Amino acid sequence: MTDGSPAASGPVVLVTGATGGIGAATVRAYAGRDARLVLLARSAGLLETLRSELAAAGARALVTVADVTDASAVDRAFEAATREFGGVDVVVHTAAVIAYGRHDQVPADVWGHVIQVNVTGTANVARSALRAFEARGGGSLVVIGSVLGQATVPFMGSYATSKWAVRGLVRTLQQEARELPGVHVSIVNPGSIATPIYTLAGNYAGRIGRPPPPVFPAESVAREVLRVVDKHKRIGGVNPANLVIRAGFVLAPRLYDVLVTPLAKVACLRRQGVEPHAGHVFTASEDVVVPAEGEVPWPGRTSPVAVQHTGPPDADNERRELLHEIAGDGRRG
Ligand SMILES: NC(=O)c1ccc[n+]([C@@H]2O[C@H](COP(=O)([O-])OP(=O)(O)OC[C@H]3O[C@@H](n4cnc5c(N)ncnc54)[C@H](OP(=O)(O)O)[C@@H]3O)[C@@H](O)[C@H]2O)c1
């Protein structure tokens, strides 16, 4: 449902993954442009919290609870948007999940569902978006990819496989869009962004994930999304470290592969232990409990880690924490 605030005159923008770090930042950025917003994710409570925040700021938003793996549910969300606002002008697809772990340690159903959410989910959202754009006479679809659609790191195999597939799908859509007047398809490939995805992720690696440095705020991705839509760019990027990663991956593959595993163990995983769990892979973010070790009341017990839902983690904190760990500030074993 929407709030009763006066109709805005801006574009109708549908954001998948609206409860997430990058999704919510994108929603807020478009709210600042008087957009009418359609918020899509699985977490009904978090979506409602965001809608209330937007309403308080005078923005109109429609909540659509849907799982992107369900093509009919995605279609229904677009139909609701069309009933409410008359159509959809911009679709920003950010919904995705991660499962950490060496390939043989990640259960088959978890591996498969990461592909289902990230790849089939993108295909479902793109299908509904293109049909909505046809009815509207044009529109812009922005898919959030990743530097891991252009390179790989260990312990994130299903995610990297999915993002390579997403990049292939987006390229196909861009080719097909050449025959669709007014339709623009883009991909934005962030690097390391401070969002809850690393903690919420399914995890079979034994240690909680984190964004490797340098870490950028979610708002930097939102700004890039708006730029890409405004200028009809085919591709956007955020973190300059992506260029270094891609150069190493392509130009010095043997050296890259020698270095990447020890580096990933330090930079991509916290010291804090975690029991094997599927995290947000099958479960809405608002219901995820991370069964982590550390700061436990007595040895041998595990306690849940509180997941930060109220806003994305701070990029500066991520940097500080990593520096402390590298320097061995007393928290080691
Ligand atoms: N953070 C980074 O460093 C980084 C780097 C490169 C690329 N990216 C990409 O940026 C995008 C956004 O990531 P983020 O960091 O903002 O992650 P996030 O904070 O965890 O947000 C992910 C969003 O996806 C939604 N979602 C997950 N599974 C879904 C499903 N099956 N159906 C509908 N919605 C679903 C989640 O909401 P519910 O759980 O409520 O459904 C949440 O709103 C992703 O595509 C990610 O791969 C992120």
The ligand as a Gaussian input file, in Angstrom:
#p B3LYP/6-31G(d) Opt

LIG

0 1
 N       28.020000      -4.951000      -1.147000
 C       28.990000      -5.131000      -2.040000
 O       30.183000      -5.023000      -1.744000
 C       28.644000      -5.485000      -3.467000
 C       29.711000      -5.574000      -4.379000
 C       29.431000      -5.903000      -5.686000
 C       28.137000      -6.134000      -6.075000
 N       27.120000      -6.052000      -5.170000
 C       25.765000      -6.307000      -5.641000
 O       24.922000      -5.231000      -5.251000
 C       23.598000      -5.722000      -5.128000
 C       23.013000      -5.283000      -3.788000
 O       23.797000      -5.838000      -2.761000
 P       23.856000      -5.255000      -1.284000
 O       25.282000      -5.251000      -0.920000
 O       23.041000      -4.045000      -1.181000
 O       23.189000      -6.465000      -0.504000
 P       22.097000      -6.512000       0.669000
 O       22.239000      -5.327000       1.538000
 O       22.178000      -7.858000       1.284000
 O       20.748000      -6.410000      -0.160000
 C       20.296000      -7.483000      -0.956000
 C       18.834000      -7.242000      -1.247000
 O       18.332000      -8.318000      -2.055000
 C       17.087000      -8.739000      -1.516000
 N       16.877000     -10.124000      -1.876000
 C       17.692000     -11.172000      -1.656000
 N       17.151000     -12.293000      -2.128000
 C       15.957000     -11.944000      -2.681000
 C       14.930000     -12.662000      -3.323000
 N       15.020000     -13.990000      -3.519000
 N       13.851000     -11.987000      -3.771000
 C       13.743000     -10.649000      -3.585000
 N       14.690000      -9.915000      -2.984000
 C       15.780000     -10.559000      -2.519000
 C       17.244000      -8.521000      -0.007000
 O       16.001000      -8.343000       0.632000
 P       15.161000      -9.486000       1.379000
 O       16.121000     -10.367000       2.082000
 O       14.262000      -8.687000       2.238000
 O       14.443000     -10.188000       0.266000
 C       17.975000      -7.190000       0.006000
 O       17.039000      -6.155000      -0.136000
 C       23.669000      -7.225000      -5.310000
 O       23.346000      -7.536000      -6.636000
 C       25.116000      -7.531000      -5.048000
 O       25.530000      -8.698000      -5.707000
 C       27.348000      -5.724000      -3.871000

